[in-house]
Amino acid sequence: MNPLITLAIAVAVILATVTLGYAGLCWIKPFTACRRCAGTGRRTTRVLRRPRACRRCDRGYRLRAGRWIFNYFHRIRSEATR
């Protein structure tokens, strides 16, 4: 067997595994902790260090990028088939 074909097959299998794994993660657990507030939903101000609500997430959880893309295409498809 040609080593380039073997390498191409190995790369394709790895990419497919990673993609399907992330898709499964987005399906099972669509939310993740916010990176800005570390999942607490609160941030402190710079000057007085008072806690405020996180403007990015508001509750500590954000929708994963893969789930956001899935929801977008699902919404487009459902609107097109009406």
Backbone as XML, in Angstrom:
<?xml version="1.0"?>
<chain id="A" units="angstrom">
  <residue number="1" name="MET">
    <atom name="N" x="0.828" y="-1.179" z="0.000"/>
    <atom name="CA" x="0.000" y="0.000" z="0.000"/>
    <atom name="C" x="0.876" y="1.248" z="0.000"/>
  </residue>
  <residue number="2" name="ASN">
    <atom name="N" x="0.405" y="2.276" z="-0.639"/>
    <atom name="CA" x="1.131" y="3.536" z="-0.726"/>
    <atom name="C" x="1.078" y="4.255" z="0.635"/>
  </residue>
  <residue number="3" name="PRO">
    <atom name="N" x="2.216" y="4.746" z="1.148"/>
    <atom name="CA" x="2.207" y="5.412" z="2.459"/>
    <atom name="C" x="1.382" y="6.699" z="2.473"/>
  </residue>
  <residue number="4" name="LEU">
    <atom name="N" x="1.265" y="7.390" z="1.356"/>
    <atom name="CA" x="0.463" y="8.612" z="1.313"/>
    <atom name="C" x="-1.028" y="8.309" z="1.440"/>
  </residue>
  <residue number="5" name="ILE">
    <atom name="N" x="-1.446" y="7.204" z="0.862"/>
    <atom name="CA" x="-2.855" y="6.813" z="0.985"/>
    <atom name="C" x="-3.153" y="6.417" z="2.425"/>
  </residue>
  <residue number="6" name="THR">
    <atom name="N" x="-2.230" y="5.690" z="3.028"/>
    <atom name="CA" x="-2.402" y="5.292" z="4.421"/>
    <atom name="C" x="-2.478" y="6.523" z="5.329"/>
  </residue>
  <residue number="7" name="LEU">
    <atom name="N" x="-1.629" y="7.498" z="5.089"/>
    <atom name="CA" x="-1.638" y="8.730" z="5.875"/>
    <atom name="C" x="-2.939" y="9.496" z="5.675"/>
  </residue>
  <residue number="8" name="ALA">
    <atom name="N" x="-3.411" y="9.572" z="4.432"/>
    <atom name="CA" x="-4.661" y="10.278" z="4.143"/>
    <atom name="C" x="-5.846" y="9.596" z="4.833"/>
  </residue>
  <residue number="9" name="ILE">
    <atom name="N" x="-5.867" y="8.289" z="4.833"/>
    <atom name="CA" x="-6.946" y="7.543" z="5.499"/>
    <atom name="C" x="-6.887" y="7.777" z="7.010"/>
  </residue>
  <residue number="10" name="ALA">
    <atom name="N" x="-5.684" y="7.752" z="7.572"/>
    <atom name="CA" x="-5.540" y="7.974" z="9.012"/>
    <atom name="C" x="-6.013" y="9.375" z="9.399"/>
  </residue>
  <residue number="11" name="VAL">
    <atom name="N" x="-5.651" y="10.382" z="8.625"/>
    <atom name="CA" x="-6.078" y="11.754" z="8.906"/>
    <atom name="C" x="-7.592" y="11.879" z="8.783"/>
  </residue>
  <residue number="12" name="ALA">
    <atom name="N" x="-8.174" y="11.254" z="7.772"/>
    <atom name="CA" x="-9.624" y="11.312" z="7.581"/>
    <atom name="C" x="-10.363" y="10.640" z="8.738"/>
  </residue>
  <residue number="13" name="VAL">
    <atom name="N" x="-9.848" y="9.534" z="9.219"/>
    <atom name="CA" x="-10.483" y="8.836" z="10.335"/>
    <atom name="C" x="-10.383" y="9.672" z="11.609"/>
  </residue>
  <residue number="14" name="ILE">
    <atom name="N" x="-9.240" y="10.286" z="11.836"/>
    <atom name="CA" x="-9.070" y="11.126" z="13.030"/>
    <atom name="C" x="-10.003" y="12.322" z="12.971"/>
  </residue>
  <residue number="15" name="LEU">
    <atom name="N" x="-10.081" y="12.993" z="11.831"/>
    <atom name="CA" x="-10.974" y="14.146" z="11.687"/>
    <atom name="C" x="-12.439" y="13.754" z="11.853"/>
  </residue>
  <residue number="16" name="ALA">
    <atom name="N" x="-12.824" y="12.619" z="11.301"/>
    <atom name="CA" x="-14.197" y="12.156" z="11.448"/>
    <atom name="C" x="-14.515" y="11.834" z="12.905"/>
  </residue>
  <residue number="17" name="THR">
    <atom name="N" x="-13.573" y="11.235" z="13.610"/>
    <atom name="CA" x="-13.779" y="10.906" z="15.014"/>
    <atom name="C" x="-13.920" y="12.159" z="15.871"/>
  </residue>
  <residue number="18" name="VAL">
    <atom name="N" x="-13.064" y="13.136" z="15.638"/>
    <atom name="CA" x="-13.134" y="14.382" z="16.399"/>
    <atom name="C" x="-14.440" y="15.119" z="16.109"/>
  </residue>
  <residue number="19" name="THR">
    <atom name="N" x="-14.822" y="15.171" z="14.840"/>
    <atom name="CA" x="-16.054" y="15.867" z="14.456"/>
    <atom name="C" x="-17.285" y="15.195" z="15.053"/>
  </residue>
  <residue number="20" name="LEU">
    <atom name="N" x="-17.369" y="13.891" z="14.951"/>
    <atom name="CA" x="-18.513" y="13.173" z="15.513"/>
    <atom name="C" x="-18.520" y="13.245" z="17.039"/>
  </residue>
  <residue number="21" name="GLY">
    <atom name="N" x="-17.342" y="13.251" z="17.653"/>
    <atom name="CA" x="-17.266" y="13.383" z="19.111"/>
    <atom name="C" x="-17.774" y="14.742" z="19.575"/>
  </residue>
  <residue number="22" name="TYR">
    <atom name="N" x="-17.394" y="15.812" z="18.862"/>
    <atom name="CA" x="-17.860" y="17.150" z="19.228"/>
    <atom name="C" x="-19.357" y="17.295" z="18.958"/>
  </residue>
  <residue number="23" name="ALA">
    <atom name="N" x="-19.833" y="16.703" z="17.872"/>
    <atom name="CA" x="-21.268" y="16.753" z="17.578"/>
    <atom name="C" x="-22.059" y="16.024" z="18.665"/>
  </residue>
  <residue number="24" name="GLY">
    <atom name="N" x="-21.548" y="14.892" z="19.130"/>
    <atom name="CA" x="-22.200" y="14.172" z="20.221"/>
    <atom name="C" x="-22.187" y="14.966" z="21.513"/>
  </residue>
  <residue number="25" name="LEU">
    <atom name="N" x="-21.075" y="15.645" z="21.789"/>
    <atom name="CA" x="-20.987" y="16.470" z="22.981"/>
    <atom name="C" x="-21.980" y="17.629" z="22.911"/>
  </residue>
  <residue number="26" name="CYS">
    <atom name="N" x="-22.103" y="18.245" z="21.736"/>
    <atom name="CA" x="-23.060" y="19.346" z="21.566"/>
    <atom name="C" x="-24.496" y="18.854" z="21.706"/>
  </residue>
  <residue number="27" name="TRP">
    <atom name="N" x="-24.753" y="17.622" z="21.336"/>
    <atom name="CA" x="-26.110" y="17.075" z="21.441"/>
    <atom name="C" x="-26.449" y="16.739" z="22.893"/>
  </residue>
  <residue number="28" name="ILE">
    <atom name="N" x="-25.501" y="16.116" z="23.608"/>
    <atom name="CA" x="-25.754" y="15.681" z="24.975"/>
    <atom name="C" x="-25.661" y="16.841" z="25.963"/>
  </residue>
  <residue number="29" name="LYS">
    <atom name="N" x="-24.669" y="17.682" z="25.804"/>
    <atom name="CA" x="-24.419" y="18.777" z="26.744"/>
    <atom name="C" x="-24.259" y="20.087" z="25.954"/>
  </residue>
  <residue number="30" name="PRO">
    <atom name="N" x="-25.377" y="20.734" z="25.585"/>
    <atom name="CA" x="-25.291" y="21.896" z="24.694"/>
    <atom name="C" x="-24.721" y="23.152" z="25.356"/>
  </residue>
  <residue number="31" name="PHE">
    <atom name="N" x="-24.684" y="23.221" z="26.665"/>
    <atom name="CA" x="-24.173" y="24.413" z="27.339"/>
    <atom name="C" x="-22.819" y="24.136" z="27.957"/>
  </residue>
  <residue number="32" name="THR">
    <atom name="N" x="-22.004" y="25.190" z="28.038"/>
    <atom name="CA" x="-20.701" y="25.111" z="28.677"/>
    <atom name="C" x="-20.544" y="26.306" z="29.605"/>
  </residue>
  <residue number="33" name="ALA">
    <atom name="N" x="-19.605" y="26.219" z="30.522"/>
    <atom name="CA" x="-19.374" y="27.326" z="31.446"/>
    <atom name="C" x="-18.799" y="28.519" z="30.683"/>
  </residue>
  <residue number="34" name="CYS">
    <atom name="N" x="-19.219" y="29.694" z="31.071"/>
    <atom name="CA" x="-18.725" y="30.925" z="30.454"/>
    <atom name="C" x="-17.244" y="31.082" z="30.780"/>
  </residue>
  <residue number="35" name="ARG">
    <atom name="N" x="-16.441" y="31.452" z="29.784"/>
    <atom name="CA" x="-15.012" y="31.621" z="30.011"/>
    <atom name="C" x="-14.695" y="32.928" z="30.729"/>
  </residue>
  <residue number="36" name="ARG">
    <atom name="N" x="-15.515" y="33.919" z="30.562"/>
    <atom name="CA" x="-15.228" y="35.219" z="31.171"/>
    <atom name="C" x="-15.454" y="35.186" z="32.684"/>
  </residue>
  <residue number="37" name="CYS">
    <atom name="N" x="-16.549" y="34.595" z="33.138"/>
    <atom name="CA" x="-16.846" y="34.597" z="34.573"/>
    <atom name="C" x="-16.593" y="33.234" z="35.221"/>
  </residue>
  <residue number="38" name="ALA">
    <atom name="N" x="-16.073" y="32.280" z="34.471"/>
    <atom name="CA" x="-15.752" y="30.929" z="34.963"/>
    <atom name="C" x="-16.988" y="30.188" z="35.469"/>
  </residue>
  <residue number="39" name="GLY">
    <atom name="N" x="-18.142" y="30.479" z="34.884"/>
    <atom name="CA" x="-19.365" y="29.760" z="35.217"/>
    <atom name="C" x="-20.087" y="30.266" z="36.440"/>
  </residue>
  <residue number="40" name="THR">
    <atom name="N" x="-19.678" y="31.380" z="37.015"/>
    <atom name="CA" x="-20.339" y="31.886" z="38.205"/>
    <atom name="C" x="-21.494" y="32.817" z="37.871"/>
  </residue>
  <residue number="41" name="GLY">
    <atom name="N" x="-21.451" y="33.458" z="36.718"/>
    <atom name="CA" x="-22.488" y="34.405" z="36.342"/>
    <atom name="C" x="-22.245" y="35.793" z="36.907"/>
  </residue>
  <residue number="42" name="ARG">
    <atom name="N" x="-21.148" y="35.967" z="37.636"/>
    <atom name="CA" x="-20.815" y="37.253" z="38.265"/>
    <atom name="C" x="-19.403" y="37.671" z="37.872"/>
  </residue>
  <residue number="43" name="ARG">
    <atom name="N" x="-19.224" y="38.963" z="37.690"/>
    <atom name="CA" x="-17.903" y="39.552" z="37.450"/>
    <atom name="C" x="-17.701" y="40.676" z="38.452"/>
  </residue>
  <residue number="44" name="THR">
    <atom name="N" x="-16.469" y="40.974" z="38.756"/>
    <atom name="CA" x="-16.208" y="42.102" z="39.640"/>
    <atom name="C" x="-15.772" y="43.297" z="38.808"/>
  </residue>
  <residue number="45" name="THR">
    <atom name="N" x="-16.123" y="44.481" z="39.276"/>
    <atom name="CA" x="-15.716" y="45.690" z="38.577"/>
    <atom name="C" x="-14.244" y="45.961" z="38.858"/>
  </residue>
  <residue number="46" name="ARG">
    <atom name="N" x="-13.588" y="46.724" z="38.003"/>
    <atom name="CA" x="-12.156" y="46.973" z="38.152"/>
    <atom name="C" x="-11.835" y="47.910" z="39.312"/>
  </residue>
  <residue number="47" name="VAL">
    <atom name="N" x="-12.653" y="48.928" z="39.480"/>
    <atom name="CA" x="-12.303" y="49.950" z="40.463"/>
    <atom name="C" x="-12.695" y="49.527" z="41.878"/>
  </residue>
  <residue number="48" name="LEU">
    <atom name="N" x="-13.949" y="49.229" z="42.107"/>
    <atom name="CA" x="-14.425" y="48.952" z="43.465"/>
    <atom name="C" x="-14.531" y="47.474" z="43.798"/>
  </residue>
  <residue number="49" name="ARG">
    <atom name="N" x="-14.294" y="46.605" z="42.831"/>
    <atom name="CA" x="-14.380" y="45.148" z="43.013"/>
    <atom name="C" x="-15.759" y="44.684" z="43.481"/>
  </residue>
  <residue number="50" name="ARG">
    <atom name="N" x="-16.787" y="45.396" z="43.033"/>
    <atom name="CA" x="-18.152" y="44.976" z="43.368"/>
    <atom name="C" x="-18.605" y="43.910" z="42.372"/>
  </residue>
  <residue number="51" name="PRO">
    <atom name="N" x="-19.322" y="42.903" z="42.841"/>
    <atom name="CA" x="-19.818" y="41.878" z="41.905"/>
    <atom name="C" x="-20.979" y="42.414" z="41.075"/>
  </residue>
  <residue number="52" name="ARG">
    <atom name="N" x="-20.940" y="42.127" z="39.806"/>
    <atom name="CA" x="-22.002" y="42.478" z="38.868"/>
    <atom name="C" x="-22.326" y="41.253" z="38.029"/>
  </residue>
  <residue number="53" name="ALA">
    <atom name="N" x="-23.472" y="41.286" z="37.383"/>
    <atom name="CA" x="-23.842" y="40.183" z="36.491"/>
    <atom name="C" x="-22.936" y="40.197" z="35.266"/>
  </residue>
  <residue number="54" name="CYS">
    <atom name="N" x="-22.574" y="39.026" z="34.810"/>
    <atom name="CA" x="-21.725" y="38.904" z="33.622"/>
    <atom name="C" x="-22.527" y="39.320" z="32.397"/>
  </residue>
  <residue number="55" name="ARG">
    <atom name="N" x="-21.998" y="40.260" z="31.620"/>
    <atom name="CA" x="-22.717" y="40.729" z="30.430"/>
    <atom name="C" x="-22.699" y="39.711" z="29.309"/>
  </residue>
  <residue number="56" name="ARG">
    <atom name="N" x="-21.716" y="38.843" z="29.303"/>
    <atom name="CA" x="-21.588" y="37.885" z="28.221"/>
    <atom name="C" x="-22.578" y="36.724" z="28.346"/>
  </residue>
  <residue number="57" name="CYS">
    <atom name="N" x="-22.779" y="36.214" z="29.565"/>
    <atom name="CA" x="-23.598" y="35.007" z="29.704"/>
    <atom name="C" x="-24.852" y="35.209" z="30.542"/>
  </residue>
  <residue number="58" name="ASP">
    <atom name="N" x="-24.842" y="36.081" z="31.510"/>
    <atom name="CA" x="-25.952" y="36.424" z="32.387"/>
    <atom name="C" x="-26.273" y="35.350" z="33.422"/>
  </residue>
  <residue number="59" name="ARG">
    <atom name="N" x="-25.889" y="34.092" z="33.227"/>
    <atom name="CA" x="-26.203" y="33.038" z="34.194"/>
    <atom name="C" x="-25.055" y="32.085" z="34.458"/>
  </residue>
  <residue number="60" name="GLY">
    <atom name="N" x="-23.976" y="32.212" z="33.761"/>
    <atom name="CA" x="-22.844" y="31.319" z="33.967"/>
    <atom name="C" x="-22.687" y="30.274" z="32.886"/>
  </residue>
  <residue number="61" name="TYR">
    <atom name="N" x="-23.689" y="30.104" z="32.041"/>
    <atom name="CA" x="-23.616" y="29.100" z="30.980"/>
    <atom name="C" x="-23.804" y="29.753" z="29.628"/>
  </residue>
  <residue number="62" name="ARG">
    <atom name="N" x="-23.047" y="29.238" z="28.645"/>
    <atom name="CA" x="-23.168" y="29.724" z="27.278"/>
    <atom name="C" x="-23.430" y="28.540" z="26.358"/>
  </residue>
  <residue number="63" name="LEU">
    <atom name="N" x="-24.106" y="28.804" z="25.259"/>
    <atom name="CA" x="-24.369" y="27.771" z="24.272"/>
    <atom name="C" x="-23.083" y="27.480" z="23.505"/>
  </residue>
  <residue number="64" name="ARG">
    <atom name="N" x="-22.769" y="26.213" z="23.312"/>
    <atom name="CA" x="-21.568" y="25.836" z="22.564"/>
    <atom name="C" x="-21.684" y="26.298" z="21.118"/>
  </residue>
  <residue number="65" name="ALA">
    <atom name="N" x="-20.555" y="26.541" z="20.485"/>
    <atom name="CA" x="-20.539" y="27.019" z="19.102"/>
    <atom name="C" x="-21.179" y="25.996" z="18.159"/>
  </residue>
  <residue number="66" name="GLY">
    <atom name="N" x="-20.892" y="24.719" z="18.365"/>
    <atom name="CA" x="-21.466" y="23.685" z="17.512"/>
    <atom name="C" x="-22.975" y="23.604" z="17.642"/>
  </residue>
  <residue number="67" name="ARG">
    <atom name="N" x="-23.480" y="23.763" z="18.842"/>
    <atom name="CA" x="-24.924" y="23.729" z="19.055"/>
    <atom name="C" x="-25.585" y="24.971" z="18.466"/>
  </residue>
  <residue number="68" name="TRP">
    <atom name="N" x="-24.890" y="26.116" z="18.547"/>
    <atom name="CA" x="-25.412" y="27.345" z="17.961"/>
    <atom name="C" x="-25.543" y="27.187" z="16.447"/>
  </residue>
  <residue number="69" name="ILE">
    <atom name="N" x="-24.552" y="26.596" z="15.808"/>
    <atom name="CA" x="-24.590" y="26.363" z="14.365"/>
    <atom name="C" x="-25.695" y="25.377" z="14.015"/>
  </residue>
  <residue number="70" name="PHE">
    <atom name="N" x="-25.839" y="24.303" z="14.792"/>
    <atom name="CA" x="-26.910" y="23.333" z="14.556"/>
    <atom name="C" x="-28.283" y="24.002" z="14.653"/>
  </residue>
  <residue number="71" name="ASN">
    <atom name="N" x="-28.483" y="24.817" z="15.697"/>
    <atom name="CA" x="-29.764" y="25.507" z="15.867"/>
    <atom name="C" x="-30.044" y="26.453" z="14.698"/>
  </residue>
  <residue number="72" name="TYR">
    <atom name="N" x="-29.018" y="27.137" z="14.222"/>
    <atom name="CA" x="-29.171" y="28.067" z="13.097"/>
    <atom name="C" x="-29.656" y="27.331" z="11.848"/>
  </residue>
  <residue number="73" name="PHE">
    <atom name="N" x="-28.984" y="26.246" z="11.477"/>
    <atom name="CA" x="-29.380" y="25.501" z="10.281"/>
    <atom name="C" x="-30.725" y="24.806" z="10.463"/>
  </residue>
  <residue number="74" name="HIS">
    <atom name="N" x="-31.024" y="24.361" z="11.668"/>
    <atom name="CA" x="-32.318" y="23.742" z="11.939"/>
    <atom name="C" x="-33.444" y="24.766" z="11.766"/>
  </residue>
  <residue number="75" name="ARG">
    <atom name="N" x="-33.209" y="25.987" z="12.245"/>
    <atom name="CA" x="-34.203" y="27.052" z="12.102"/>
    <atom name="C" x="-34.420" y="27.420" z="10.636"/>
  </residue>
  <residue number="76" name="ILE">
    <atom name="N" x="-33.343" y="27.491" z="9.858"/>
    <atom name="CA" x="-33.458" y="27.802" z="8.433"/>
    <atom name="C" x="-34.250" y="26.702" z="7.725"/>
  </residue>
  <residue number="77" name="ARG">
    <atom name="N" x="-33.951" y="25.454" z="8.030"/>
    <atom name="CA" x="-34.648" y="24.342" z="7.388"/>
    <atom name="C" x="-36.130" y="24.318" z="7.749"/>
  </residue>
  <residue number="78" name="SER">
    <atom name="N" x="-36.442" y="24.563" z="9.026"/>
    <atom name="CA" x="-37.851" y="24.525" z="9.437"/>
    <atom name="C" x="-38.637" y="25.688" z="8.834"/>
  </residue>
  <residue number="79" name="GLU">
    <atom name="N" x="-38.006" y="26.842" z="8.655"/>
    <atom name="CA" x="-38.697" y="27.962" z="8.030"/>
    <atom name="C" x="-38.877" y="27.746" z="6.529"/>
  </residue>
  <residue number="80" name="ALA">
    <atom name="N" x="-37.942" y="27.025" z="5.908"/>
    <atom name="CA" x="-38.036" y="26.779" z="4.465"/>
    <atom name="C" x="-39.093" y="25.744" z="4.129"/>
  </residue>
  <residue number="81" name="THR">
    <atom name="N" x="-39.385" y="24.847" z="5.044"/>
    <atom name="CA" x="-40.344" y="23.781" z="4.764"/>
    <atom name="C" x="-41.764" y="24.123" z="5.185"/>
  </residue>
  <residue number="82" name="ARG">
    <atom name="N" x="-42.002" y="25.327" z="5.635"/>
    <atom name="CA" x="-43.363" y="25.711" z="6.056"/>
    <atom name="C" x="-44.221" y="25.996" z="4.866"/>
  </residue>
</chain>
